Every structure is written in structure tokens, then in C-alpha cells.
Amino acid sequence: MSKKSLKLCPLAQHIVRMLAESGRPGHGPSYANGKAFELHGLSTNDVLVWAGRMLDSRNQGELVDVIRKASGRDLDAADLAAAARVGVAVGALPSIDLLELLL
């Protein structure tokens, strides 16, 4: 039986890798695989909102460390939480029809 290939944005890939490599009780490859299915097909914005809601503070801190190393920019867990809140707010706004604006 072939494994279904999951579509994960780069942020989701970092989260899954981080959870798979974690030595915390209850974490590891099988836990990360379950989370990968939750993150499958989500946009980066949706993954960010998911991380803000679903990851505990320790995992959020580890994710911030991964992002900091990958981007070379200074940020902390409060920045991640703020970005997730903005993502929720933007998602709640009605979509803008550009054609309607032009007419």
C-alpha cells in the first residue's frame, strides 16, 4: 500500500520535523505524523494560526527558535502569538472583490 504524499508548506514542514525530533514524552515520529495530516494542504497563514492555538508554550518556543535560525531575525513567542491573532482577524474579514472596487 502506497503512502499518500502530504502537501505541507515550509512552516508546517518545520513543525512536523520539530515534533518528530522531540524527545518529550508523547512526541516523536508517530505524533508528528498525526500532526502532519492535520496540517496537510493548509496555507502558511492557516498553519501559523494552528500553531498559535494548538502548540503548547514549550513547542511554540521551540518553533520560534527554528524560525529565528532559519530567518536570521530576532523574534520571540509573543511575536508568533501576535501573528496568529492577526491571521485569525484577517480570516474573519469579508473578502474584497477587486472587480467591485474598480466599477
Secondary structure by P-SEA (a helix, b strand, c coil): ccccbbbbcaaaaaaaaaaaacccccccaaaaaaaaaaaccccaaaaaaaaaccccaaaaaaaaaaaaaaccccccaaaaaaaaaaaaaaaaccccccccccc
